[in-house]
């Protein structure tokens, strides 16, 4: 497909994708967290079907980028880790999901 200068076309929606969420595990984690205020680490691990270490590595990347907040505490005598999306994480997930929908809908670039 060829474009010409001055073309009024919108940029392809892939440009709105959040690179960090192109990982299936990170996308799955943010999708799960988008449905709740916060979730227990073990719940997310089981839902996404990954090991503790795999989830920990992916959550660390999301936390470093400011998309996920990690809260450590105790539930009774047991240590617990809760995960939640930050405001930026919710916004990034929403933009990423919308871009995927536009791409999948086939209207991108038409």
Gaussian input, Z-matrix of N, CA and C with variables (Angstrom, degrees):
# hf/3-21g

backbone

0 1
 N
 C     1     B1
 C     2     B2     1     A1
 N     3     B3     2     A2     1     D1
 C     4     B4     3     A3     2     D2
 C     5     B5     4     A4     3     D3
 N     6     B6     5     A5     4     D4
 C     7     B7     6     A6     5     D5
 C     8     B8     7     A7     6     D6
 N     9     B9     8     A8     7     D7
 C    10    B10     9     A9     8     D8
 C    11    B11    10    A10     9     D9
 N    12    B12    11    A11    10    D10
 C    13    B13    12    A12    11    D11
 C    14    B14    13    A13    12    D12
 N    15    B15    14    A14    13    D13
 C    16    B16    15    A15    14    D14
 C    17    B17    16    A16    15    D15
 N    18    B18    17    A17    16    D16
 C    19    B19    18    A18    17    D17
 C    20    B20    19    A19    18    D18
 N    21    B21    20    A20    19    D19
 C    22    B22    21    A21    20    D20
 C    23    B23    22    A22    21    D21
 N    24    B24    23    A23    22    D22
 C    25    B25    24    A24    23    D23
 C    26    B26    25    A25    24    D24
 N    27    B27    26    A26    25    D25
 C    28    B28    27    A27    26    D26
 C    29    B29    28    A28    27    D27
 N    30    B30    29    A29    28    D28
 C    31    B31    30    A30    29    D29
 C    32    B32    31    A31    30    D30
 N    33    B33    32    A32    31    D31
 C    34    B34    33    A33    32    D32
 C    35    B35    34    A34    33    D33
 N    36    B36    35    A35    34    D34
 C    37    B37    36    A36    35    D35
 C    38    B38    37    A37    36    D36
 N    39    B39    38    A38    37    D37
 C    40    B40    39    A39    38    D38
 C    41    B41    40    A40    39    D39
 N    42    B42    41    A41    40    D40
 C    43    B43    42    A42    41    D41
 C    44    B44    43    A43    42    D42
 N    45    B45    44    A44    43    D43
 C    46    B46    45    A45    44    D44
 C    47    B47    46    A46    45    D45
 N    48    B48    47    A47    46    D46
 C    49    B49    48    A48    47    D47
 C    50    B50    49    A49    48    D48
 N    51    B51    50    A50    49    D49
 C    52    B52    51    A51    50    D50
 C    53    B53    52    A52    51    D51
 N    54    B54    53    A53    52    D52
 C    55    B55    54    A54    53    D53
 C    56    B56    55    A55    54    D54
 N    57    B57    56    A56    55    D55
 C    58    B58    57    A57    56    D56
 C    59    B59    58    A58    57    D57
 N    60    B60    59    A59    58    D58
 C    61    B61    60    A60    59    D59
 C    62    B62    61    A61    60    D60
 N    63    B63    62    A62    61    D61
 C    64    B64    63    A63    62    D62
 C    65    B65    64    A64    63    D63
 N    66    B66    65    A65    64    D64
 C    67    B67    66    A66    65    D65
 C    68    B68    67    A67    66    D66
 N    69    B69    68    A68    67    D67
 C    70    B70    69    A69    68    D68
 C    71    B71    70    A70    69    D69
 N    72    B72    71    A71    70    D70
 C    73    B73    72    A72    71    D71
 C    74    B74    73    A73    72    D72
 N    75    B75    74    A74    73    D73
 C    76    B76    75    A75    74    D74
 C    77    B77    76    A76    75    D75
 N    78    B78    77    A77    76    D76
 C    79    B79    78    A78    77    D77
 C    80    B80    79    A79    78    D78
 N    81    B81    80    A80    79    D79
 C    82    B82    81    A81    80    D80
 C    83    B83    82    A82    81    D81
 N    84    B84    83    A83    82    D82
 C    85    B85    84    A84    83    D83
 C    86    B86    85    A85    84    D84
 N    87    B87    86    A86    85    D85
 C    88    B88    87    A87    86    D86
 C    89    B89    88    A88    87    D87
 N    90    B90    89    A89    88    D88
 C    91    B91    90    A90    89    D89
 C    92    B92    91    A91    90    D90
 N    93    B93    92    A92    91    D91
 C    94    B94    93    A93    92    D92
 C    95    B95    94    A94    93    D93
 N    96    B96    95    A95    94    D94
 C    97    B97    96    A96    95    D95
 C    98    B98    97    A97    96    D96
 N    99    B99    98    A98    97    D97
 C   100   B100    99    A99    98    D98
 C   101   B101   100   A100    99    D99
 N   102   B102   101   A101   100   D100
 C   103   B103   102   A102   101   D101
 C   104   B104   103   A103   102   D102
 N   105   B105   104   A104   103   D103
 C   106   B106   105   A105   104   D104
 C   107   B107   106   A106   105   D105
 N   108   B108   107   A107   106   D106
 C   109   B109   108   A108   107   D107
 C   110   B110   109   A109   108   D108
 N   111   B111   110   A110   109   D109
 C   112   B112   111   A111   110   D110
 C   113   B113   112   A112   111   D111
 N   114   B114   113   A113   112   D112
 C   115   B115   114   A114   113   D113
 C   116   B116   115   A115   114   D114
 N   117   B117   116   A116   115   D115
 C   118   B118   117   A117   116   D116
 C   119   B119   118   A118   117   D117
 N   120   B120   119   A119   118   D118
 C   121   B121   120   A120   119   D119
 C   122   B122   121   A121   120   D120
 N   123   B123   122   A122   121   D121
 C   124   B124   123   A123   122   D122
 C   125   B125   124   A124   123   D123
 N   126   B126   125   A125   124   D124
 C   127   B127   126   A126   125   D125
 C   128   B128   127   A127   126   D126
 N   129   B129   128   A128   127   D127
 C   130   B130   129   A129   128   D128
 C   131   B131   130   A130   129   D129
 N   132   B132   131   A131   130   D130
 C   133   B133   132   A132   131   D131
 C   134   B134   133   A133   132   D132
 N   135   B135   134   A134   133   D133
 C   136   B136   135   A135   134   D134
 C   137   B137   136   A136   135   D135
 N   138   B138   137   A137   136   D136
 C   139   B139   138   A138   137   D137
 C   140   B140   139   A139   138   D138
 N   141   B141   140   A140   139   D139
 C   142   B142   141   A141   140   D140
 C   143   B143   142   A142   141   D141
 N   144   B144   143   A143   142   D142
 C   145   B145   144   A144   143   D143
 C   146   B146   145   A145   144   D144
 N   147   B147   146   A146   145   D145
 C   148   B148   147   A147   146   D146
 C   149   B149   148   A148   147   D147
 N   150   B150   149   A149   148   D148
 C   151   B151   150   A150   149   D149
 C   152   B152   151   A151   150   D150
 N   153   B153   152   A152   151   D151
 C   154   B154   153   A153   152   D152
 C   155   B155   154   A154   153   D153
 N   156   B156   155   A155   154   D154
 C   157   B157   156   A156   155   D155
 C   158   B158   157   A157   156   D156
 N   159   B159   158   A158   157   D157
 C   160   B160   159   A159   158   D158
 C   161   B161   160   A160   159   D159
 N   162   B162   161   A161   160   D160
 C   163   B163   162   A162   161   D161
 C   164   B164   163   A163   162   D162
 N   165   B165   164   A164   163   D163
 C   166   B166   165   A165   164   D164
 C   167   B167   166   A166   165   D165
 N   168   B168   167   A167   166   D166
 C   169   B169   168   A168   167   D167
 C   170   B170   169   A169   168   D168
 N   171   B171   170   A170   169   D169
 C   172   B172   171   A171   170   D170
 C   173   B173   172   A172   171   D171
 N   174   B174   173   A173   172   D172
 C   175   B175   174   A174   173   D173
 C   176   B176   175   A175   174   D174
 N   177   B177   176   A176   175   D175
 C   178   B178   177   A177   176   D176
 C   179   B179   178   A178   177   D177
 N   180   B180   179   A179   178   D178
 C   181   B181   180   A180   179   D179
 C   182   B182   181   A181   180   D180
 N   183   B183   182   A182   181   D181
 C   184   B184   183   A183   182   D182
 C   185   B185   184   A184   183   D183
 N   186   B186   185   A185   184   D184
 C   187   B187   186   A186   185   D185
 C   188   B188   187   A187   186   D186
 N   189   B189   188   A188   187   D187
 C   190   B190   189   A189   188   D188
 C   191   B191   190   A190   189   D189
 N   192   B192   191   A191   190   D190
 C   193   B193   192   A192   191   D191
 C   194   B194   193   A193   192   D192
 N   195   B195   194   A194   193   D193
 C   196   B196   195   A195   194   D194
 C   197   B197   196   A196   195   D195
 N   198   B198   197   A197   196   D196
 C   199   B199   198   A198   197   D197
 C   200   B200   199   A199   198   D198
 N   201   B201   200   A200   199   D199
 C   202   B202   201   A201   200   D200
 C   203   B203   202   A202   201   D201
 N   204   B204   203   A203   202   D202
 C   205   B205   204   A204   203   D203
 C   206   B206   205   A205   204   D204
 N   207   B207   206   A206   205   D205
 C   208   B208   207   A207   206   D206
 C   209   B209   208   A208   207   D207
 N   210   B210   209   A209   208   D208
 C   211   B211   210   A210   209   D209
 C   212   B212   211   A211   210   D210
 N   213   B213   212   A212   211   D211
 C   214   B214   213   A213   212   D212
 C   215   B215   214   A214   213   D213
 N   216   B216   215   A215   214   D214
 C   217   B217   216   A216   215   D215
 C   218   B218   217   A217   216   D216
 N   219   B219   218   A218   217   D217
 C   220   B220   219   A219   218   D218
 C   221   B221   220   A220   219   D219
 N   222   B222   221   A221   220   D220
 C   223   B223   222   A222   221   D221
 C   224   B224   223   A223   222   D222
 N   225   B225   224   A224   223   D223
 C   226   B226   225   A225   224   D224
 C   227   B227   226   A226   225   D225
 N   228   B228   227   A227   226   D226
 C   229   B229   228   A228   227   D227
 C   230   B230   229   A229   228   D228
 N   231   B231   230   A230   229   D229
 C   232   B232   231   A231   230   D230
 C   233   B233   232   A232   231   D231
 N   234   B234   233   A233   232   D232
 C   235   B235   234   A234   233   D233
 C   236   B236   235   A235   234   D234
 N   237   B237   236   A236   235   D235
 C   238   B238   237   A237   236   D236
 C   239   B239   238   A238   237   D237
 N   240   B240   239   A239   238   D238
 C   241   B241   240   A240   239   D239
 C   242   B242   241   A241   240   D240
 N   243   B243   242   A242   241   D241
 C   244   B244   243   A243   242   D242
 C   245   B245   244   A244   243   D243
 N   246   B246   245   A245   244   D244
 C   247   B247   246   A246   245   D245
 C   248   B248   247   A247   246   D246
 N   249   B249   248   A248   247   D247
 C   250   B250   249   A249   248   D248
 C   251   B251   250   A250   249   D249
 N   252   B252   251   A251   250   D250
 C   253   B253   252   A252   251   D251
 C   254   B254   253   A253   252   D252
 N   255   B255   254   A254   253   D253
 C   256   B256   255   A255   254   D254
 C   257   B257   256   A256   255   D255
 N   258   B258   257   A257   256   D256
 C   259   B259   258   A258   257   D257
 C   260   B260   259   A259   258   D258
 N   261   B261   260   A260   259   D259
 C   262   B262   261   A261   260   D260
 C   263   B263   262   A262   261   D261
 N   264   B264   263   A263   262   D262
 C   265   B265   264   A264   263   D263
 C   266   B266   265   A265   264   D264
 N   267   B267   266   A266   265   D265
 C   268   B268   267   A267   266   D266
 C   269   B269   268   A268   267   D267
 N   270   B270   269   A269   268   D268
 C   271   B271   270   A270   269   D269
 C   272   B272   271   A271   270   D270
 N   273   B273   272   A272   271   D271
 C   274   B274   273   A273   272   D272
 C   275   B275   274   A274   273   D273
 N   276   B276   275   A275   274   D274
 C   277   B277   276   A276   275   D275
 C   278   B278   277   A277   276   D276
 N   279   B279   278   A278   277   D277
 C   280   B280   279   A279   278   D278
 C   281   B281   280   A280   279   D279
 N   282   B282   281   A281   280   D280
 C   283   B283   282   A282   281   D281
 C   284   B284   283   A283   282   D282
 N   285   B285   284   A284   283   D283
 C   286   B286   285   A285   284   D284
 C   287   B287   286   A286   285   D285
 N   288   B288   287   A287   286   D286
 C   289   B289   288   A288   287   D287
 C   290   B290   289   A289   288   D288
 N   291   B291   290   A290   289   D289
 C   292   B292   291   A291   290   D290
 C   293   B293   292   A292   291   D291
 N   294   B294   293   A293   292   D292
 C   295   B295   294   A294   293   D293
 C   296   B296   295   A295   294   D294
 N   297   B297   296   A296   295   D295
 C   298   B298   297   A297   296   D296
 C   299   B299   298   A298   297   D297
 N   300   B300   299   A299   298   D298
 C   301   B301   300   A300   299   D299
 C   302   B302   301   A301   300   D300
 N   303   B303   302   A302   301   D301
 C   304   B304   303   A303   302   D302
 C   305   B305   304   A304   303   D303
 N   306   B306   305   A305   304   D304
 C   307   B307   306   A306   305   D305
 C   308   B308   307   A307   306   D306
 N   309   B309   308   A308   307   D307
 C   310   B310   309   A309   308   D308
 C   311   B311   310   A310   309   D309
 N   312   B312   311   A311   310   D310
 C   313   B313   312   A312   311   D311
 C   314   B314   313   A313   312   D312
 N   315   B315   314   A314   313   D313
 C   316   B316   315   A315   314   D314
 C   317   B317   316   A316   315   D315
 N   318   B318   317   A317   316   D316
 C   319   B319   318   A318   317   D317
 C   320   B320   319   A319   318   D318
 N   321   B321   320   A320   319   D319
 C   322   B322   321   A321   320   D320
 C   323   B323   322   A322   321   D321
 N   324   B324   323   A323   322   D322
 C   325   B325   324   A324   323   D323
 C   326   B326   325   A325   324   D324
 N   327   B327   326   A326   325   D325
 C   328   B328   327   A327   326   D326
 C   329   B329   328   A328   327   D327

   B1=1.4413
   B2=1.5206
   B3=1.2902
   B4=1.4569
   B5=1.5185
   B6=1.3138
   B7=1.4627
   B8=1.5197
   B9=1.2851
   B10=1.4558
   B11=1.5117
   B12=1.3386
   B13=1.4686
   B14=1.5231
   B15=1.3077
   B16=1.4518
   B17=1.5133
   B18=1.3135
   B19=1.4600
   B20=1.5260
   B21=1.3153
   B22=1.4609
   B23=1.5188
   B24=1.2955
   B25=1.4577
   B26=1.5227
   B27=1.3025
   B28=1.4637
   B29=1.5196
   B30=1.3296
   B31=1.4604
   B32=1.5315
   B33=1.3018
   B34=1.4660
   B35=1.5276
   B36=1.3321
   B37=1.4685
   B38=1.5273
   B39=1.3179
   B40=1.4696
   B41=1.5245
   B42=1.3284
   B43=1.4595
   B44=1.5280
   B45=1.3205
   B46=1.4655
   B47=1.5266
   B48=1.3374
   B49=1.4648
   B50=1.5237
   B51=1.3193
   B52=1.4604
   B53=1.5269
   B54=1.3344
   B55=1.4687
   B56=1.5307
   B57=1.3126
   B58=1.4610
   B59=1.5249
   B60=1.3211
   B61=1.4639
   B62=1.5242
   B63=1.3227
   B64=1.4617
   B65=1.5226
   B66=1.3152
   B67=1.4644
   B68=1.5272
   B69=1.3267
   B70=1.4702
   B71=1.5248
   B72=1.3214
   B73=1.4677
   B74=1.5234
   B75=1.3209
   B76=1.4698
   B77=1.5259
   B78=1.3296
   B79=1.4626
   B80=1.5247
   B81=1.3301
   B82=1.4692
   B83=1.5201
   B84=1.3274
   B85=1.4649
   B86=1.5265
   B87=1.3243
   B88=1.4644
   B89=1.5229
   B90=1.3246
   B91=1.4694
   B92=1.5215
   B93=1.3283
   B94=1.4654
   B95=1.5266
   B96=1.3245
   B97=1.4640
   B98=1.5253
   B99=1.3183
   B100=1.4678
   B101=1.5223
   B102=1.3213
   B103=1.4629
   B104=1.5280
   B105=1.3486
   B106=1.4657
   B107=1.5267
   B108=1.3284
   B109=1.4644
   B110=1.5211
   B111=1.3374
   B112=1.4584
   B113=1.5197
   B114=1.3267
   B115=1.4625
   B116=1.5184
   B117=1.3156
   B118=1.4535
   B119=1.5305
   B120=1.3204
   B121=1.4634
   B122=1.5246
   B123=1.3352
   B124=1.4721
   B125=1.5280
   B126=1.3251
   B127=1.4597
   B128=1.5278
   B129=1.3272
   B130=1.4705
   B131=1.5221
   B132=1.3177
   B133=1.4695
   B134=1.5229
   B135=1.3273
   B136=1.4662
   B137=1.5309
   B138=1.3139
   B139=1.4620
   B140=1.5303
   B141=1.3199
   B142=1.4605
   B143=1.5368
   B144=1.3286
   B145=1.4680
   B146=1.5243
   B147=1.3458
   B148=1.4574
   B149=1.5236
   B150=1.3176
   B151=1.4604
   B152=1.5272
   B153=1.3273
   B154=1.4629
   B155=1.5239
   B156=1.3361
   B157=1.4653
   B158=1.5260
   B159=1.3238
   B160=1.4699
   B161=1.5258
   B162=1.3324
   B163=1.4619
   B164=1.5219
   B165=1.3196
   B166=1.4552
   B167=1.5249
   B168=1.3161
   B169=1.4672
   B170=1.5286
   B171=1.3234
   B172=1.4622
   B173=1.5306
   B174=1.3284
   B175=1.4645
   B176=1.5253
   B177=1.3311
   B178=1.4678
   B179=1.5232
   B180=1.3282
   B181=1.4680
   B182=1.5273
   B183=1.3249
   B184=1.4684
   B185=1.5271
   B186=1.3237
   B187=1.4654
   B188=1.5304
   B189=1.3197
   B190=1.4628
   B191=1.5273
   B192=1.3192
   B193=1.4676
   B194=1.5281
   B195=1.3245
   B196=1.4605
   B197=1.5145
   B198=1.3381
   B199=1.4615
   B200=1.5233
   B201=1.3262
   B202=1.4664
   B203=1.5245
   B204=1.3237
   B205=1.4619
   B206=1.5214
   B207=1.3247
   B208=1.4607
   B209=1.5197
   B210=1.3168
   B211=1.4670
   B212=1.5199
   B213=1.3168
   B214=1.4633
   B215=1.5209
   B216=1.3090
   B217=1.4494
   B218=1.5114
   B219=1.3097
   B220=1.4552
   B221=1.5222
   B222=1.2991
   B223=1.4603
   B224=1.5202
   B225=1.3187
   B226=1.4590
   B227=1.5226
   B228=1.3147
   B229=1.4638
   B230=1.5243
   B231=1.2976
   B232=1.4707
   B233=1.5302
   B234=1.3146
   B235=1.4668
   B236=1.5289
   B237=1.3063
   B238=1.4619
   B239=1.5265
   B240=1.3171
   B241=1.4609
   B242=1.5174
   B243=1.3325
   B244=1.4592
   B245=1.5210
   B246=1.3052
   B247=1.4593
   B248=1.5229
   B249=1.3131
   B250=1.4635
   B251=1.5228
   B252=1.3209
   B253=1.4584
   B254=1.5197
   B255=1.3116
   B256=1.4589
   B257=1.5301
   B258=1.3158
   B259=1.4677
   B260=1.5260
   B261=1.3312
   B262=1.4722
   B263=1.5227
   B264=1.3395
   B265=1.4616
   B266=1.5193
   B267=1.3244
   B268=1.4730
   B269=1.5294
   B270=1.3216
   B271=1.4699
   B272=1.5305
   B273=1.3247
   B274=1.4694
   B275=1.5227
   B276=1.3304
   B277=1.4684
   B278=1.5316
   B279=1.3183
   B280=1.4626
   B281=1.5240
   B282=1.3369
   B283=1.4708
   B284=1.5288
   B285=1.3266
   B286=1.4651
   B287=1.5276
   B288=1.3142
   B289=1.4596
   B290=1.5321
   B291=1.3105
   B292=1.4662
   B293=1.5270
   B294=1.3276
   B295=1.4704
   B296=1.5248
   B297=1.3320
   B298=1.4690
   B299=1.5248
   B300=1.3201
   B301=1.4720
   B302=1.5282
   B303=1.3287
   B304=1.4667
   B305=1.5246
   B306=1.3233
   B307=1.4634
   B308=1.5231
   B309=1.3239
   B310=1.4696
   B311=1.5224
   B312=1.3180
   B313=1.4590
   B314=1.5174
   B315=1.3053
   B316=1.4520
   B317=1.5112
   B318=1.3308
   B319=1.4634
   B320=1.5194
   B321=1.3279
   B322=1.4567
   B323=1.5229
   B324=1.2836
   B325=1.4554
   B326=1.5192
   B327=1.3211
   B328=1.4704
   B329=1.5069
   A1=108.13
   A2=116.94
   A3=122.62
   A4=109.13
   A5=114.69
   A6=118.90
   A7=108.34
   A8=116.00
   A9=120.81
   A10=109.25
   A11=116.98
   A12=119.21
   A13=110.29
   A14=115.43
   A15=120.45
   A16=113.43
   A17=116.26
   A18=121.45
   A19=108.78
   A20=117.66
   A21=122.00
   A22=112.86
   A23=118.08
   A24=120.95
   A25=110.96
   A26=114.16
   A27=120.46
   A28=108.45
   A29=117.61
   A30=119.41
   A31=109.71
   A32=115.98
   A33=120.54
   A34=108.66
   A35=117.99
   A36=121.01
   A37=114.27
   A38=118.30
   A39=119.17
   A40=111.16
   A41=116.51
   A42=119.94
   A43=111.81
   A44=117.37
   A45=121.60
   A46=112.14
   A47=117.19
   A48=119.67
   A49=110.06
   A50=115.98
   A51=122.62
   A52=106.79
   A53=119.01
   A54=120.69
   A55=113.63
   A56=117.40
   A57=120.52
   A58=111.79
   A59=117.54
   A60=120.94
   A61=112.88
   A62=117.37
   A63=119.91
   A64=111.71
   A65=117.65
   A66=122.40
   A67=107.82
   A68=116.06
   A69=120.03
   A70=111.80
   A71=117.61
   A72=120.11
   A73=110.10
   A74=117.92
   A75=119.75
   A76=111.12
   A77=117.07
   A78=119.92
   A79=110.06
   A80=117.44
   A81=121.54
   A82=111.33
   A83=117.02
   A84=121.18
   A85=109.85
   A86=117.30
   A87=118.93
   A88=111.39
   A89=117.19
   A90=120.02
   A91=110.09
   A92=116.97
   A93=120.69
   A94=110.64
   A95=116.26
   A96=120.06
   A97=112.47
   A98=117.55
   A99=119.82
   A100=111.81
   A101=116.79
   A102=121.61
   A103=113.56
   A104=117.07
   A105=121.12
   A106=110.35
   A107=115.70
   A108=119.76
   A109=110.24
   A110=115.93
   A111=121.10
   A112=108.47
   A113=115.29
   A114=120.23
   A115=109.54
   A116=115.03
   A117=121.93
   A118=109.45
   A119=116.59
   A120=123.03
   A121=110.94
   A122=117.01
   A123=120.72
   A124=111.28
   A125=117.45
   A126=120.81
   A127=110.55
   A128=116.30
   A129=120.72
   A130=110.02
   A131=117.09
   A132=121.51
   A133=110.84
   A134=116.12
   A135=120.48
   A136=111.41
   A137=116.98
   A138=121.33
   A139=111.36
   A140=115.87
   A141=121.60
   A142=111.48
   A143=116.09
   A144=123.00
   A145=112.57
   A146=114.89
   A147=121.67
   A148=108.80
   A149=116.16
   A150=121.03
   A151=109.77
   A152=115.35
   A153=120.35
   A154=110.71
   A155=116.30
   A156=119.08
   A157=111.34
   A158=117.98
   A159=120.30
   A160=110.49
   A161=116.91
   A162=119.74
   A163=110.41
   A164=116.63
   A165=120.72
   A166=111.19
   A167=116.79
   A168=121.38
   A169=110.96
   A170=117.18
   A171=120.85
   A172=111.42
   A173=116.67
   A174=120.46
   A175=110.03
   A176=117.16
   A177=120.22
   A178=111.15
   A179=116.77
   A180=120.60
   A181=110.49
   A182=116.63
   A183=120.66
   A184=111.22
   A185=116.38
   A186=120.52
   A187=110.35
   A188=116.68
   A189=120.94
   A190=111.35
   A191=116.46
   A192=121.43
   A193=112.35
   A194=117.23
   A195=120.64
   A196=114.62
   A197=116.94
   A198=120.18
   A199=113.01
   A200=116.64
   A201=121.65
   A202=109.16
   A203=115.72
   A204=122.08
   A205=108.16
   A206=115.76
   A207=122.13
   A208=107.60
   A209=115.51
   A210=121.76
   A211=108.31
   A212=116.00
   A213=120.31
   A214=108.76
   A215=115.24
   A216=120.49
   A217=110.18
   A218=115.31
   A219=120.58
   A220=109.17
   A221=114.59
   A222=122.01
   A223=104.17
   A224=114.96
   A225=118.42
   A226=108.36
   A227=116.13
   A228=120.46
   A229=112.54
   A230=116.60
   A231=119.87
   A232=112.04
   A233=115.86
   A234=118.05
   A235=109.74
   A236=116.10
   A237=121.42
   A238=109.29
   A239=114.09
   A240=121.13
   A241=107.20
   A242=115.58
   A243=121.11
   A244=108.87
   A245=114.67
   A246=121.94
   A247=109.13
   A248=115.89
   A249=120.06
   A250=108.82
   A251=115.44
   A252=120.00
   A253=108.74
   A254=116.12
   A255=120.60
   A256=107.54
   A257=116.72
   A258=119.44
   A259=110.07
   A260=116.20
   A261=119.96
   A262=110.50
   A263=116.90
   A264=120.64
   A265=111.90
   A266=116.56
   A267=120.12
   A268=110.68
   A269=115.75
   A270=119.71
   A271=110.56
   A272=117.36
   A273=121.17
   A274=110.64
   A275=116.69
   A276=120.26
   A277=110.10
   A278=116.93
   A279=120.89
   A280=112.26
   A281=116.52
   A282=120.20
   A283=110.87
   A284=115.82
   A285=121.23
   A286=110.08
   A287=116.51
   A288=121.27
   A289=111.03
   A290=116.74
   A291=120.41
   A292=111.09
   A293=116.83
   A294=120.12
   A295=110.65
   A296=117.13
   A297=120.23
   A298=110.76
   A299=116.24
   A300=119.88
   A301=111.26
   A302=116.28
   A303=119.60
   A304=110.95
   A305=116.49
   A306=120.44
   A307=110.04
   A308=116.79
   A309=121.32
   A310=111.48
   A311=116.65
   A312=120.40
   A313=113.12
   A314=116.32
   A315=120.16
   A316=115.59
   A317=117.30
   A318=118.42
   A319=111.84
   A320=117.13
   A321=120.43
   A322=110.39
   A323=115.46
   A324=120.76
   A325=115.29
   A326=117.96
   A327=119.45
   A328=111.15
   D1=136.05
   D2=-178.25
   D3=-111.35
   D4=140.13
   D5=175.58
   D6=-116.51
   D7=158.03
   D8=179.58
   D9=-120.28
   D10=153.37
   D11=177.24
   D12=-57.86
   D13=144.67
   D14=-179.91
   D15=80.77
   D16=3.34
   D17=178.91
   D18=-62.48
   D19=136.47
   D20=-177.98
   D21=-88.35
   D22=13.90
   D23=-178.57
   D24=-68.97
   D25=146.50
   D26=172.81
   D27=-76.91
   D28=153.33
   D29=175.14
   D30=-63.38
   D31=151.55
   D32=177.97
   D33=-59.37
   D34=139.81
   D35=-176.84
   D36=-61.47
   D37=-17.53
   D38=179.20
   D39=-60.40
   D40=-23.98
   D41=179.62
   D42=-69.13
   D43=-16.78
   D44=178.54
   D45=-91.22
   D46=-5.23
   D47=179.38
   D48=-66.56
   D49=140.36
   D50=175.84
   D51=-84.88
   D52=112.45
   D53=-176.04
   D54=-52.58
   D55=-37.56
   D56=-178.75
   D57=-64.25
   D58=-26.96
   D59=-178.07
   D60=-90.90
   D61=5.47
   D62=175.35
   D63=-73.86
   D64=-12.79
   D65=172.22
   D66=-76.82
   D67=130.28
   D68=-178.72
   D69=-60.36
   D70=-38.46
   D71=-179.20
   D72=-68.72
   D73=-46.97
   D74=-179.72
   D75=-64.05
   D76=-39.21
   D77=176.64
   D78=-63.21
   D79=-42.93
   D80=179.62
   D81=-63.05
   D82=-39.70
   D83=178.81
   D84=-64.15
   D85=-47.52
   D86=-179.28
   D87=-66.97
   D88=-34.93
   D89=176.93
   D90=-62.75
   D91=-44.17
   D92=179.13
   D93=-63.40
   D94=-44.76
   D95=-177.31
   D96=-71.62
   D97=-21.52
   D98=179.88
   D99=-68.49
   D100=-17.04
   D101=-177.14
   D102=-90.75
   D103=-9.24
   D104=-173.82
   D105=-137.78
   D106=165.70
   D107=173.39
   D108=-72.65
   D109=-46.08
   D110=175.35
   D111=-156.46
   D112=158.24
   D113=-177.70
   D114=-140.46
   D115=147.30
   D116=177.24
   D117=-67.80
   D118=139.03
   D119=180.00
   D120=-51.18
   D121=-47.13
   D122=-177.52
   D123=-63.52
   D124=-36.57
   D125=177.50
   D126=-62.63
   D127=-46.91
   D128=179.80
   D129=-64.80
   D130=-42.50
   D131=178.09
   D132=-55.34
   D133=-48.68
   D134=-178.59
   D135=-68.45
   D136=-39.05
   D137=-179.72
   D138=-64.15
   D139=-42.85
   D140=-176.62
   D141=-84.99
   D142=-12.83
   D143=177.32
   D144=61.22
   D145=55.90
   D146=174.82
   D147=-131.31
   D148=168.88
   D149=177.64
   D150=-78.55
   D151=164.99
   D152=175.73
   D153=-55.32
   D154=-47.09
   D155=-175.43
   D156=-67.74
   D157=-37.90
   D158=178.53
   D159=-64.71
   D160=-43.81
   D161=179.39
   D162=-66.10
   D163=-42.33
   D164=179.80
   D165=-58.29
   D166=-43.75
   D167=179.79
   D168=-63.32
   D169=-44.34
   D170=-178.43
   D171=-70.20
   D172=-39.04
   D173=178.13
   D174=-65.27
   D175=-38.14
   D176=177.80
   D177=-59.50
   D178=-42.13
   D179=178.41
   D180=-64.06
   D181=-42.63
   D182=179.28
   D183=-67.08
   D184=-38.49
   D185=179.10
   D186=-67.00
   D187=-43.85
   D188=179.75
   D189=-60.04
   D190=-34.31
   D191=179.00
   D192=-81.07
   D193=-5.02
   D194=179.39
   D195=81.91
   D196=16.07
   D197=-178.46
   D198=-92.72
   D199=-26.42
   D200=-177.91
   D201=-128.52
   D202=141.37
   D203=173.64
   D204=-105.74
   D205=139.80
   D206=179.60
   D207=-116.65
   D208=127.19
   D209=-179.78
   D210=-122.69
   D211=123.93
   D212=178.65
   D213=-106.05
   D214=142.30
   D215=179.93
   D216=-167.71
   D217=-156.96
   D218=-179.65
   D219=-131.90
   D220=145.90
   D221=171.15
   D222=-119.31
   D223=100.26
   D224=-171.55
   D225=69.98
   D226=-124.59
   D227=179.56
   D228=-95.58
   D229=-5.25
   D230=-174.88
   D231=-95.71
   D232=135.89
   D233=174.51
   D234=-70.12
   D235=143.05
   D236=-179.66
   D237=-136.04
   D238=152.58
   D239=173.74
   D240=-126.36
   D241=126.73
   D242=178.38
   D243=-111.07
   D244=143.75
   D245=-179.89
   D246=-118.07
   D247=143.75
   D248=175.37
   D249=-150.15
   D250=153.76
   D251=174.41
   D252=-79.78
   D253=139.26
   D254=171.16
   D255=-77.95
   D256=171.98
   D257=175.67
   D258=-58.40
   D259=-42.59
   D260=178.43
   D261=-65.02
   D262=-36.75
   D263=177.87
   D264=-63.50
   D265=-42.61
   D266=177.62
   D267=-63.51
   D268=-41.95
   D269=179.88
   D270=-65.75
   D271=-44.33
   D272=-179.68
   D273=-63.96
   D274=-42.40
   D275=177.83
   D276=-62.02
   D277=-44.19
   D278=179.88
   D279=-61.35
   D280=-44.49
   D281=178.35
   D282=-63.91
   D283=-42.99
   D284=-178.96
   D285=-62.69
   D286=-46.92
   D287=-179.41
   D288=-62.89
   D289=-42.97
   D290=178.84
   D291=-62.98
   D292=-41.22
   D293=177.99
   D294=-63.21
   D295=-41.68
   D296=177.66
   D297=-62.15
   D298=-41.52
   D299=178.74
   D300=-62.87
   D301=-41.88
   D302=178.78
   D303=-64.27
   D304=-42.52
   D305=179.16
   D306=-64.30
   D307=-47.71
   D308=-177.80
   D309=-66.98
   D310=-30.50
   D311=-179.63
   D312=-72.21
   D313=-12.52
   D314=176.11
   D315=78.11
   D316=3.74
   D317=-178.49
   D318=-88.01
   D319=-4.77
   D320=-178.34
   D321=-62.86
   D322=122.45
   D323=175.32
   D324=80.91
   D325=2.86
   D326=-179.62
   D327=-92.64

